[in-house]
């Protein structure tokens, strides 16, 4: 079985088309027709190679949400800071997006590609997602005219394009709510769009995904790893069914995935080839299944039966691969004198291997990377999340420093030879006088799920003179999971909860994942939605889109009437139309944030250049991000609906309440 990257190399014409798709026009102007090729589209896209090349671009673009770096900001970090698991941490940025309640507005990113400093990528999700929708629409527009394709093959391509479009629309409706529905390629400019209701878009993509499940082949029939397959379509369809309140249908799809599709959870003590980490003398890894299954070289192996769909991203081809700087963006900022030993000296030095003072027992830069902590996890993500049955599970491999999977600050040892504390563990406070030894605990003192975020950087690793700025490792090219079977178990548990919260088999779908991680604490009684979402956070950190999933579950709770872990129930009419930063009310997304995160707890005093008093605040209205003002003003002859609570909101702005009318209106370009 080959990876999709080989397909990318083999279709030269497709790469030319793809480059134009990537480079043509800013998708913020998605209302304006965009030339799809330097070639005549009627010729280029009426060939199988043209359709396949465009599909390859769709496949390639999926990974960019995880991997694209925008000035020390990985895009997915923005998804996570709108959740209970992570916050912005670049405290030297005057405009660090901590006070989201007051900083986020329709004009936050107008004319500023970095959107309020180098702290988030909100702008990217709107632009890149509509770009992906356009690429999928290109396939749907032309595929029926490709004479060399039989009907089944045309339907396969349609199903795969539907997947790409539905994946992006499912994200959009939970990030932004009601959004413009774009399903066609227009020959003339259309500037009179209306927004389409979330429910109508969900209905459309659900129907599209039912078609996709019927026609897209299994992975075994496709061969190339990284292309949309039937299993991936079932996963996405199950999420659509959950969002629509079709819980039995969701469970049926997940039963098929788990029991009838040839997938199985990775089990045992090890899998694939062993990667011993950046410097095993500094940080030894006790080989275990959790470490192995998350190594880039093992994720897309043909014998990984847990893999449903992955994203290839390894190799030296700069055109095909993107460096994923997890070890720079998501690890603590420790290599300066703001982290000190008890005697007041700088605790951690970055000593290159060619230096005479180099000691491989203390090479934390190669073991853990040169972090700058653009984002950091919340205390909940580091500690209380790992309690089950009220007990901290000490054997969970996903939270184990002993195995080498998890790094705590106390695992670092002072490596400054002139310090009297040389070789001793870091401490946050001086035990002699109680003085704080870390000036900025937001950016410089937190735990890391090392097994998820450690990536090889072979280019800099081969250079013994690499310093902290070039990085012996900042992260590197890495294959990544899009969907794997563990999530199917978690989604099935969720579907069962909405059908019957007392179903005794709900806990079984959580426990099979916990048993694989060698947990001591298993669920024994009634499982809450909080238990399910906690297990998602443990298992799918930096895989799932956490903000989108929390908001999808918020809709499911409001639709089903089921209570959350605190006994709250939600009203479908107003769960997403409230404002305020007080703890009462709002959506389930908001309740998770105010109960578990750093938001709305008051100002935090730190000693950091430029931002000495960060105040993390989240508003109930931030359930949806504001529709960008640039998109509203580009729609000169129509009016897009702004979201509740933001400047420009008007409940009387007309929106399409069914997708058929929205699609029909696309033909009336003005």
LINTA-V36802 format. One record per run of one state. SS is the DSSP state (h for helix, s for strand, l for the rest). FROM is the first residue (numbers start at 1). TO is the last residue. Records with the same first field share a line. If there is no record, write none. Layout:
SS=FROM-TO  FROM-TO
This chain:
l=1-2  11-11  24-26  30-40  45-47  63-63  68-68  70-73  75-75  82-85  89-98  104-121  146-150  176-178  181-194  197-197  216-218  223-224  226-229  245-246  261-288  294-295  300-306  312-323  325-325  330-338  341-345  347-359  363-363  369-374  378-378  383-383  389-390  393-396  400-406  408-408  412-412  414-424  426-428  430-435  437-437  439-440  445-447  449-449  454-457  462-475  477-479  500-505  517-528  540-545  561-587  597-616  618-619  624-628  635-655  657-658  666-670
s=3-3  69-69  74-74  86-88  99-99  179-180  195-196  225-225  307-311  324-324  339-340  346-346  375-377  387-388  391-392  407-407  413-413  425-425  429-429  436-436  438-438  448-448  476-476  480-484  617-617  656-656
h=4-10  12-23  27-29  41-44  48-62  64-67  76-81  100-103  122-145  151-175  198-215  219-222  230-244  247-260  289-293  296-299  326-329  360-362  364-368  379-382  384-386  397-399  409-411  441-444  450-453  458-461  485-499  506-516  529-539  546-560  588-596  620-623  629-634  659-665
